[in-house]
């Protein structure tokens, strides 16, 4: 069984690898292009409902579709 620490590990810059450093740098300033509009709550719900609930294997982040649906 997974613990909360698995899904939300400590976010420490001193343990970042090259990919993590790149991601930190990229998220400092959000993109601002014409097609970058905010999603509405309704759009998020509609997309969550499309997730295959039968897919049991978690993605790389450890989250299953069931966790995402229940959390939202």
C-alpha positions as CSV (number, residue, x, y, z in Angstrom):
1,X,0.0,0.0,0.0
2,X,1.2,3.5,-0.8
3,X,1.7,6.2,1.8
4,X,1.1,9.9,1.3
5,X,4.9,10.4,1.1
6,X,4.9,8.3,-2.1
7,X,2.5,10.6,-3.8
8,X,3.8,13.9,-2.3
9,X,7.6,13.4,-1.5
10,X,9.6,16.2,0.0
11,X,10.4,18.8,-2.5
12,X,14.1,19.6,-2.0
13,X,16.2,21.4,-4.5
14,X,19.4,19.8,-3.1
15,X,18.3,16.4,-4.2
16,X,17.2,17.4,-7.8
17,X,18.7,15.6,-10.7
18,X,19.2,17.3,-14.1
19,X,15.6,16.7,-15.2
20,X,14.2,18.2,-12.0
21,X,16.4,21.3,-12.3
22,X,15.1,21.8,-15.8
23,X,11.5,21.4,-14.7
24,X,12.0,23.9,-11.8
25,X,13.5,26.4,-14.3
26,X,10.6,26.0,-16.8
27,X,7.9,26.4,-14.2
28,X,9.3,29.7,-12.9
29,X,7.4,31.5,-15.6
30,X,4.2,30.0,-17.0
31,X,3.7,29.9,-20.7
32,X,1.6,32.7,-22.1
33,X,0.5,32.0,-25.6
34,X,-2.8,32.4,-27.4
35,X,-3.8,28.8,-26.9
36,X,-3.0,28.7,-23.2
37,X,-6.4,29.3,-21.6
38,X,-7.4,28.1,-18.2
39,X,-9.5,25.0,-17.9
40,X,-12.9,25.3,-16.4
41,X,-14.0,23.0,-13.6
42,X,-16.5,21.5,-16.0
43,X,-13.8,20.7,-18.6
44,X,-11.7,19.0,-15.9
45,X,-14.6,16.9,-14.7
46,X,-15.5,15.9,-18.3
47,X,-11.9,14.7,-18.9
48,X,-11.7,12.8,-15.6
49,X,-14.8,11.0,-16.6
50,X,-13.1,9.8,-19.8
51,X,-10.3,8.1,-17.9
52,X,-10.4,4.4,-18.2
53,X,-11.5,3.4,-14.7
54,X,-10.6,-0.2,-15.3
55,X,-6.9,0.6,-15.8
56,X,-5.4,-0.5,-12.5
57,X,-1.7,0.1,-13.1
58,X,-0.5,3.5,-12.0
59,X,1.4,5.8,-14.2
60,X,5.0,6.9,-13.5
61,X,3.7,9.2,-10.7
62,X,2.0,6.3,-8.9
63,X,-1.5,7.7,-9.4
64,X,-4.2,5.5,-10.7
65,X,-7.2,6.8,-12.6
66,X,-9.4,5.9,-9.6
67,X,-7.3,8.1,-7.3
68,X,-7.6,11.1,-9.6
69,X,-11.3,10.7,-10.0
70,X,-11.9,10.3,-6.2
71,X,-9.6,13.1,-5.3
72,X,-11.2,15.6,-7.6
